[in-house]
């Protein structure tokens, strides 16, 4: 990968993953639904999984610099 796009993509994936993980944790701590109309356990699990995948992709992009 080229350096500029790799840094940008890695930073965006890391910011999105970190933000989603933090938002999910706050919603769970306040006992609020993560997604309306969905099973609370399934929505929290899916959101956490998406956040971890995004953080992993961000780390992968940043190691390709």
Protein Blocks (a to p, Z undefined) as FASTA:
>chain_A
ZZklmmmmmmmmmmmmmmmmmmmmmmmmnopafbghiafklmmmmmmmmmmmmmmmmmmm
mmmZZ
